[in-house]
């Protein structure tokens, strides 16, 4: 057996279980050099946002601890990957690099560049899947085209689908004898500063592989059966909250799929919730497929006629939206939840996105950028596809005329005001029938609740009815321009 090590390059696959590249590397019997590289240059404008960096800090610490318990160590390096990784390989005279595949445009280009480097150096460069249930090349229409509509994509992927058997974590690692220098995680200073608005994150989250599996177990036990109905209710713990764990690869979609199927089989009446949950997993697959084949999805409208959309770049309105000061309680509740927890309920994400795009006519890319910086589950494929879905410019988008009414959305999905009162406490004393449209309440009602519109809570920054008319007119302009 050669003493030359195998390098395992960790990316967004911060786990030991069901890790194909890691298991294959262990199977070689070679000593392993396990490395994570923090690269802020290669992604360009899509370098990791502030909330994601907070998560990365905790997840790397958890991974390093799990590796240490098995006799190994996690090497940390910071810099440009196509410089740092070849340098590490040369430093330890590695015979191979094993890694998990990624699908972002910059990641695809990086893999190609590294392959050329390592082929020239006669170092094996071995890529493995695991981030998706099926690779983008493997889900095609009967004519060989890429799916552009979700429902047939779901049917094609899920038909008679059974994930490969998940792999157990290695029991131990054969360490490399030569000492390899590592940077210190705390020196990376990954928490937000000026201000550190991440202080509330720890109350909500347990980053790392153990936290991912605990979250999955809780969801399957307490929420899967009612998932179809309760996932739209931000006032209930009805969602899985697995998205950041999936994004950072602390758990695989195959593990989630298998666990959900087995759990539903053992739980009477859970079939409907299971299918809805599996469809959400496949939406993630669909988004990654779109990004893989249309790499400009995060910057450019998928439907090119939307380039003619008459956007309004209003910095004041954008700031009001970002800070949860729009005067629409359900919108403000969502934006404040995001700032405090690094997360926003999915139904509310649709409401706030619709408000920014259609009520304010602010470009969807502005909302995408804000989410990228403030979400712990910021995922380039999901973020881009979802914002384009709301805007009406995506591959399988909501109709352009679907404009969420933030008042009726609040009444429908937060009927008792539990969610809104939590995140907009200045309105907590308002009665339910006034909570979602306080400007329509009587002076006496507002006074009894201690609400002074324009002082303790803002007036609406736009009128809903007028904004709806303006948005429809803008979309009609796009249609007219496309017809010329």
Secondary structure, DSSP 8 states (H G I E B T S, - for coil): -----EEEEESS---STT-HHHHHHHHTT--EEEEEEE-SSTTGGGS--HHHHHHHHHHHHHHHHHHHTTT--EEEEES-HHHHHHHHHHHHT-SEEEEE---SHHHHHHHHHHHHHHHHTT-EEEEE--SSSS-GGG-B-TTS-B--SHHHHHHHHHTT----------S---B-SS------GGGG--S--SS-TTTTHHHH---SHHHHHHHHHHHHHHTSTTHHHHTT-TTS--S---HHHHHTTSS-HHHHHHHHHHHHHHSTT-HHHHHHHHHHHHHHHHHHHHHHH-TTTTTS-SSGGGGG------HHHHHHHHTT-SS-HHHHHHHHHHHHHS---HHHHHHHHHIIIIIS---HHHHHHHHHHH-TT--HHHHHHHHHHHHT-STT---TT----HHHHHHHHSTT-HHHHHH-GGGTTS-HHHHTTGGGS-HHHHHHTT--BTTTB---SS-HHHHHHHHHHHHHHHHHHHH-
